[in-house]
Amino acid sequence: MSEIKCLRCDKKLEYLMTEDIQMGKHSFIFGDLPHLFAGGLTVSVYRCPICGKLEFFSNNEAEEKLPQVKCPKCGKEHDFDYPKCPHCNYVK
């Protein structure tokens, strides 16, 4: 994965680990049984050394690519859920 910067501090995020996250809910009646059928998600975890913000990225980027929006300031595309443009730091 290319260099990723923190959206708050604009510092390079540190890679922490790759983790399997279990999907599904715990049920009062069936206990952990729903977990067996829900599946899981493998993510890469990154952390900002300044503010401690964690970012989770799917290891299967091709299948789960987020919709892109165009920055009104620089015109480059970025993920729609970013509060500011990672290229020019323009805040929506």
C-alpha positions in Angstrom: 0.0 0.0 0.0 1.3 3.5 -0.8 2.2 6.0 1.9 -0.9 7.0 3.8 -1.2 10.2 5.8 -3.3 11.0 8.8 -6.2 13.3 7.9 -5.9 15.1 11.2 -2.1 15.6 11.6 -0.9 15.1 8.0 1.8 12.7 9.3 2.6 9.3 7.8 0.6 6.5 9.4 2.5 3.5 10.9 1.6 0.0 9.9 0.6 -2.0 13.0 -0.8 -5.4 11.9 -3.0 -7.4 9.7 -6.1 -8.6 11.6 -9.0 -10.9 10.9 -12.2 -9.3 12.1 -15.2 -11.5 12.8 -18.5 -10.3 11.4 -21.9 -11.0 12.9 -23.6 -10.5 16.2 -23.7 -12.4 19.5 -27.2 -13.8 20.1 -28.8 -14.4 23.5 -30.5 -17.5 22.4 -28.0 -19.0 19.9 -24.8 -17.7 21.5 -21.8 -17.6 19.1 -23.5 -19.7 16.4 -24.3 -16.6 14.2 -20.5 -15.9 14.1 -19.9 -19.2 12.3 -22.2 -18.2 9.4 -21.3 -14.5 9.2 -17.8 -14.8 7.9 -14.9 -12.5 8.5 -12.9 -9.6 7.0 -9.1 -9.3 6.8 -7.9 -5.7 7.4 -4.6 -3.9 7.6 -4.4 -1.6 10.7 -2.5 1.7 10.6 -1.9 4.2 13.4 -1.0 7.9 13.6 2.1 8.4 15.8 0.9 11.9 16.8 -2.8 11.7 17.5 -3.3 7.9 17.8 -6.1 7.7 15.2 -6.5 4.2 13.8 -7.3 3.5 10.1 -8.5 0.1 8.8 -8.0 -0.9 5.2 -9.4 -4.0 3.5 -6.7 -6.2 2.1 -9.0 -7.0 -0.8 -9.0 -3.5 -2.3 -10.2 -4.4 -5.7 -13.5 -5.9 -4.4 -14.3 -3.2 -1.8 -13.1 0.1 -3.4 -14.9 3.1 -1.9 -16.7 5.5 -4.2 -14.5 8.5 -5.2 -15.3 12.2 -5.2 -13.4 15.0 -7.0 -11.8 17.7 -4.9 -13.2 21.1 -5.9 -9.8 22.8 -5.2 -7.2 20.5 -6.8 -9.5 18.3 -9.0 -7.9 15.0 -7.8 -10.1 12.1 -6.7 -10.2 10.6 -3.2 -12.4 8.4 -1.1 -15.8 10.0 -0.4 -15.6 9.5 3.4 -12.4 11.5 3.9 -13.2 14.8 5.7 -10.5 16.6 3.7 -8.6 16.1 0.5 -5.4 14.0 1.1 -3.7 15.7 -1.8 -4.2 19.4 -1.0 -5.8 19.3 2.5 -8.9 21.1 1.3 -11.7 20.7 3.9 -15.3 20.2 2.7 
